[in-house]
Structure formats: C-alpha cells, structure tokens
Amino acid sequence: MSKKQKVVCVGSMGRDIFFPTNSGEVEKDMQKGGKGEKWSFGYGEKIHIEDRFQALGGCACNISVGLSRLGVDATAYGVVGADSDGGWIKEELLRDNVDIEHVTTRKNSNSDVSFILVREDEGDRIIFANRDVGEKLKVDKNELKWYDWVFVGSLYGENRVDNMNAIHDAVVKGNMSLILNPGMSNIQNDTRKIYDLLNHTKILFVNKKEAQEIIIKGGLNIDNIDLLKESQLLNVLNDLVMDESVIVLTYGNKGAWVLRNKKITYVSVLEGEIKDTTGAGDAFASAFVAALISEKNISQAMQWGAANSHSVISEYGAHRGLLNKSKIEVDCSNFLVELMV
C-alpha cells in the first residue's frame, strides 16, 4: 500500500452566518430564463427571520474538513484573529480532525465573518463578507514542503502576490503537487501570476465563468473558440497546465466536466431540495481529490464529487452536508458519468 498522502489547504477561513428568508422583492428577467436577477429590500424595513445558522467558511476550512471526513490527512493553512470567532474556528477544525498547526492567530485583528442572506425557495444567496485578518495571510514556502499536495483557493490582501510566489517556489523546488482553484478576483487582478501557477498545476478546478475569464484575460487567440462550449474551454485550458493534468469544470445545476488525457467525461446533478448553494464547489473539489488520493478512477472521483456537492446543498453552510467515506461510497452510485464524444 502506498504511503498516506498529506494535503495542506491554503486560503481563507472564517465564520459564516446564514439568514434564510423569502422576504424582499425578486425581479425576474424573462429573457434570461426567468432566473432572479435582483433581490431587494426597502429602506427602513425590519425583516423577521425564523431561524439562523452558522458554519465554518472559506476555502481552507471547507476543503480541509471535506478531505478529513473522507479519510485524507488534511491541514488548514490560514489566519484568524485573537477573538472568540478565531477560537471557535480552530475548535471546529479540530472537531473534524483537521491539523491546525499552520493556523496563525494574529493579535489586534478580527477574524473574518460573512453574513449570508439565503433565498429559501431557491437556495441562491447574497454574501456580505467582512475580511480583516484574512487579508494579512502570509505564506511561508518552507512550511509547505512537508506535504504531498497543496490546495490553493482565492488569495486576498496585501500579501497575495508574495503568497502566490511562495506557493510557486514551493511547488517548483519541492516534490509537492499543486491543486489550484483560482477565484475570479485573482484571475482578473493577478492574471500573470495565475498563469505562472497554471504551468505547474496538477489538478485545476474552475467554474464556467472562471474558465472563460482565464482565457479572455490571458489574451489568447480565441477567434475559433466558442466560449459557451464546455469542451472547447477544457481544451484551451489543457494547453495552460502541466502534461497529464486533470481539469475540472463545474457549471452549477448543469453538472461538471473533467478533461484528462484528452478524454472528457461528464457527470450530471440530481434534482432535489436546494437549501443553500454555499460551498457546493468546494464540496465537489474535496471529494474529487479525496477519491483520487484513495486511488479511485476519474469516473469514481466525479461521482464522489457530485454526491458530496448534492449533499451539501441540502443543508445550510458548506459543512453540515459533507459526507464521510462510508456514506459517499453508497451515495455516489446515484450519479451517472458519461464519456463525451
């Protein structure tokens, strides 16, 4: 049996507070399929909320907990404030057997908190994010070299470019593999650094809008590329990453596509109650990575990802619905994977 793989998850962490409600006015745009485009409230209104929920949030928390529940040795790498929220975040991570050796507590700073307004009848949400200490994250490349994999989500704040450089150096000079899930902010504002990281990426996770933005911002020749077609997006991205890399493209309730060794596979989603879509992408990513580390094939990894994501959106927050290994082995059989021609 191969040695146990260790994954360090670098990025944001905080407390998410959820207020579910159907109050307010939703304006529909019938030319876009009737999907709610604006959700508004009147000035001075006082809205009664039946219940509220809280959960860990941020990529470093979401991915590390998702991996840990599936039997992977996971470490969270981030920063919290020296406040009650920071202590709570670390306690919750420890409760899920996540290593917090590299969770730094910074004095005179507030832990990051997000207020998330969830539309009860649709599961869509509006996020009000208050970042303080998270924007002061500083990555030490020497602390990463002991891991087999580094998972990197969106990076914010004054040190973000230095942090990307540190991660780049750790991957290039070490024996670790990079899993990259770049956020829209980094793609738009730090395009060159994202392209540098793509050159060394072993597994890439992007949603469809992020994939389109990577291609557009990179100034690539897209005269003959249809940016609406998932297969063409995947093929362009494939030229930007390492040989034999895995590219995962998600598109909400449309499903997910994976490109590996020039073969594209697709997994659909299941219908069901959607309470909250927060953390759905991270749930897919953590389960997909855990499956590959557990020596599952690509189709099985896609089933794990789809099952985990489906479970998460049936609960509030990014953690309540995360599956353990025995549960995901059962639930994953409900998801059909197809080889695209």
C-alpha positions in Angstrom: 0.0 0.0 0.0 1.3 3.5 -0.9 2.1 5.9 1.9 -0.7 8.2 3.2 -0.9 11.4 1.2 -0.9 14.7 3.1 -2.7 17.8 1.8 -2.3 21.4 3.0 -5.2 23.7 2.2 -4.2 27.4 1.8 -6.7 30.2 1.7 -9.5 32.0 3.5 -11.2 30.9 6.7 -13.9 32.4 8.8 -17.4 32.1 10.4 -20.4 32.2 8.1 -23.8 33.3 9.5 -26.9 32.3 7.5 -30.2 34.1 7.4 -32.8 32.2 5.3 -35.8 34.2 4.1 -38.3 34.6 1.3 -38.9 38.2 2.1 -37.9 41.0 -0.2 -38.7 41.5 -3.9 -37.1 39.4 -6.6 -37.1 40.9 -10.1 -37.1 38.4 -12.9 -35.6 38.8 -16.4 -37.7 36.6 -18.6 -35.1 36.9 -21.4 -32.7 35.0 -19.2 -34.9 32.1 -18.4 -36.8 33.8 -15.6 -33.9 33.5 -13.1 -34.0 36.1 -10.4 -31.6 38.8 -11.3 -32.1 41.3 -8.4 -33.2 40.7 -4.8 -34.1 43.9 -3.0 -35.5 45.2 0.3 -36.9 48.6 1.2 -35.0 51.1 3.3 -36.1 51.0 7.0 -37.7 47.6 6.7 -37.4 45.2 9.6 -37.4 41.6 8.4 -38.2 38.8 10.8 -36.0 35.6 10.4 -37.4 32.3 11.7 -34.0 30.8 12.3 -30.3 31.3 11.7 -27.4 29.0 11.2 -23.6 29.3 11.4 -20.8 27.2 9.9 -17.1 27.4 9.1 -16.4 29.1 5.8 -13.6 29.8 3.4 -11.6 27.6 1.1 -9.0 26.5 3.7 -11.7 25.3 6.1 -14.1 23.9 3.5 -11.5 21.8 1.7 -9.6 20.6 4.7 -12.8 19.4 6.5 -14.2 17.8 3.3 -10.9 15.9 2.9 -10.7 14.9 6.5 -14.2 13.4 6.6 -13.2 11.3 3.7 -10.1 9.9 5.4 -7.4 12.2 4.0 -4.7 13.7 6.2 -5.6 17.4 5.8 -4.0 20.6 7.2 -5.7 24.0 7.2 -3.3 26.9 6.4 -4.7 30.4 7.2 -5.0 33.1 9.8 -7.6 34.0 12.4 -7.9 36.8 14.9 -7.3 36.6 18.6 -11.1 36.8 19.3 -13.9 34.4 20.1 -14.5 33.7 16.4 -10.9 32.7 15.9 -11.1 30.3 18.9 -14.3 28.8 17.5 -12.9 28.3 14.1 -9.9 26.4 15.4 -12.2 24.3 17.7 -14.4 23.4 14.8 -11.5 22.3 12.6 -10.1 20.1 15.4 -13.5 18.6 15.8 -13.2 17.3 12.3 -9.6 16.1 12.8 -8.0 18.8 10.7 -4.5 19.7 11.6 -4.3 23.4 12.6 -0.5 23.6 13.0 -0.4 26.4 10.4 -3.5 28.3 11.5 -1.9 31.5 12.8 -3.6 33.7 15.4 -3.0 37.4 14.8 -3.3 39.9 17.7 -5.3 43.1 17.3 -7.2 41.7 14.3 -10.8 40.4 13.8 -11.5 37.0 12.4 -13.2 37.1 9.0 -17.0 36.8 9.2 -19.6 36.6 6.4 -23.3 37.3 6.6 -25.2 35.2 4.0 -28.7 36.0 3.0 -30.3 32.9 1.5 -33.4 32.8 -0.6 -35.3 29.9 0.9 -37.3 28.9 -2.1 -34.3 28.8 -4.5 -31.1 28.3 -2.4 -29.4 31.2 -4.1 -27.7 33.7 -1.8 -26.1 37.1 -1.3 -22.9 37.2 0.7 -21.7 40.1 2.7 -18.1 39.4 3.5 -16.1 41.2 6.2 -12.4 40.4 5.7 -9.9 41.7 8.2 -7.3 39.2 9.4 -7.7 37.1 6.3 -6.2 39.8 4.1 -3.0 39.6 6.2 -2.3 36.0 5.4 1.4 35.3 4.8 2.6 32.0 3.3 6.0 30.6 4.2 7.2 28.3 1.5 9.3 26.3 3.9 6.1 25.3 5.8 4.6 23.7 2.7 7.5 21.4 1.7 6.5 18.6 4.1 3.2 18.0 2.2 2.4 15.9 -0.9 -0.3 18.2 -2.2 -1.1 21.9 -1.7 -4.6 23.1 -2.4 -4.8 26.8 -3.2 -8.1 28.8 -3.3 -8.7 32.5 -3.7 -6.0 34.7 -2.1 -6.7 38.2 -0.9 -5.0 41.2 0.7 -1.7 42.9 0.7 0.5 39.8 0.6 -1.4 37.9 -2.1 1.2 38.2 -4.9 4.0 37.3 -2.4 1.9 34.3 -1.3 1.5 33.2 -4.9 5.2 33.4 -5.4 5.9 31.4 -2.2 3.5 28.7 -3.4 5.0 28.7 -6.8 8.5 28.3 -5.4 7.4 25.5 -3.0 5.9 23.5 -5.9 8.7 24.1 -8.3 11.6 23.4 -5.9 9.8 20.6 -3.9 8.1 17.3 -4.6 4.6 18.5 -3.9 1.8 18.7 -6.4 -0.4 21.8 -6.9 -4.2 21.8 -6.8 -5.5 25.2 -8.0 -8.9 26.7 -7.6 -8.4 30.4 -8.6 -11.1 32.8 -7.7 -12.4 35.5 -10.1 -10.6 38.3 -8.2 -7.2 36.7 -8.7 -7.9 35.8 -12.3 -8.8 39.4 -13.1 -6.2 41.2 -11.0 -3.3 38.8 -10.9 -3.6 37.2 -14.3 0.2 36.8 -14.9 0.6 35.1 -11.5 -2.3 32.8 -12.2 -0.8 31.8 -15.5 2.5 31.0 -13.7 0.7 28.7 -11.3 -1.2 27.1 -14.1 2.1 26.0 -15.6 2.6 23.8 -12.5 -0.9 22.7 -11.8 -1.7 19.1 -11.4 -5.4 19.4 -10.8 -7.4 22.6 -11.8 -10.9 23.4 -10.5 -12.8 26.2 -12.2 -16.4 27.1 -12.8 -17.5 28.1 -16.2 -17.3 31.8 -15.7 -13.8 31.5 -14.2 -12.7 29.3 -17.2 -13.9 31.9 -19.6 -12.2 34.7 -17.8 -8.9 32.9 -17.6 -8.9 32.5 -21.4 -10.1 36.1 -22.1 -7.7 37.8 -19.6 -4.8 35.7 -20.9 -5.0 37.4 -24.3 -5.2 34.0 -26.1 -6.2 33.7 -29.7 -9.9 32.7 -29.4 -11.1 33.6 -32.9 -12.2 30.0 -33.5 -13.2 29.2 -29.9 -16.8 29.1 -28.7 -16.6 30.2 -25.1 -20.0 28.8 -24.4 -19.0 25.2 -25.1 -17.5 23.4 -22.1 -15.4 21.0 -24.3 -13.7 23.9 -26.0 -13.0 25.7 -22.8 -11.4 22.5 -21.4 -9.2 22.0 -24.5 -7.9 25.6 -24.2 -7.2 25.2 -20.5 -5.4 22.0 -21.2 -2.7 23.9 -23.0 -2.0 26.0 -19.9 -1.4 23.3 -17.3 1.1 20.5 -16.9 1.1 17.4 -19.0 -1.3 14.7 -17.9 -3.1 17.2 -15.5 -6.7 16.9 -14.6 -9.1 19.8 -15.3 -12.5 20.0 -13.6 -15.1 22.4 -15.0 -18.3 22.9 -13.0 -21.4 24.7 -14.1 -23.9 24.8 -11.2 -27.0 22.7 -11.8 -25.8 21.8 -15.3 -23.2 19.4 -13.9 -19.4 19.0 -14.2 -16.9 18.1 -16.9 -13.4 16.6 -16.5 -10.6 16.5 -19.0 -7.8 14.1 -18.6 -5.5 12.5 -21.3 -7.6 14.2 -24.0 -10.8 12.4 -22.8 -13.8 14.4 -21.5 -16.2 12.9 -19.1 -19.4 14.4 -17.7 -21.5 14.0 -14.5 -25.0 15.3 -14.2 -26.7 16.5 -11.0 -29.7 15.1 -9.3 -32.9 17.0 -8.7 -33.7 17.6 -5.0 -34.3 20.3 -2.4 -31.7 23.1 -2.5 -31.4 24.9 0.8 -28.2 26.7 0.1 -25.6 26.6 -2.6 -22.7 27.9 -0.4 -19.7 25.6 -0.6 -21.1 23.4 -3.4 -17.9 23.8 -5.4 -15.6 23.2 -2.5 -17.6 20.0 -1.6 -17.1 18.7 -5.2 -13.4 19.6 -5.1 -12.6 18.0 -1.8 -14.4 14.8 -2.6 -12.9 14.6 -6.1 -9.4 15.0 -4.7 -10.1 12.5 -1.8 -11.2 9.9 -4.4 -8.0 10.3 -6.5 -5.9 10.1 -3.4 -7.8 6.9 -2.4 -6.8 5.5 -5.9 -10.3 5.8 -7.4 -10.5 6.4 -11.2 -11.7 9.6 -12.8 -15.3 8.4 -13.1 -15.5 7.4 -9.5 -13.9 10.7 -8.5 -16.6 12.6 -10.4 -19.3 10.5 -8.7 -17.8 11.3 -5.3 -17.7 15.0 -6.1 -21.3 15.1 -7.3 -22.5 13.1 -4.3 -20.7 15.4 -1.9 -21.9 18.6 -3.6 -25.5 17.3 -3.8 -25.5 16.6 0.0 -24.0 20.0 0.9 -26.7 22.0 -0.9 -29.4 20.2 1.0 -28.1 21.9 4.2 -27.2 25.4 5.3 -23.5 26.2 5.1 -20.5 24.4 3.5 -20.0 21.7 6.2 -23.2 20.2 7.5 -23.8 18.1 4.4 -20.2 16.9 3.9 -20.1 13.1 3.6 -17.9 10.6 5.3 -16.3 7.8 3.4 -18.9 5.1 4.1 -21.8 7.4 3.1 -20.2 8.7 0.0 -19.5 5.1 -1.3 -23.2 4.5 -1.2 -24.5 7.8 -2.4 -22.1 8.1 -5.4 -23.8 5.2 -7.2 -26.8 7.6 -7.9 -24.7 9.7 -10.3 -24.2 8.8 -13.9 -20.9 9.5 -15.6 -20.7 9.7 -19.4 -17.8 9.8 -21.8 -18.2 12.7 -24.1 -17.7 12.1 -27.8 
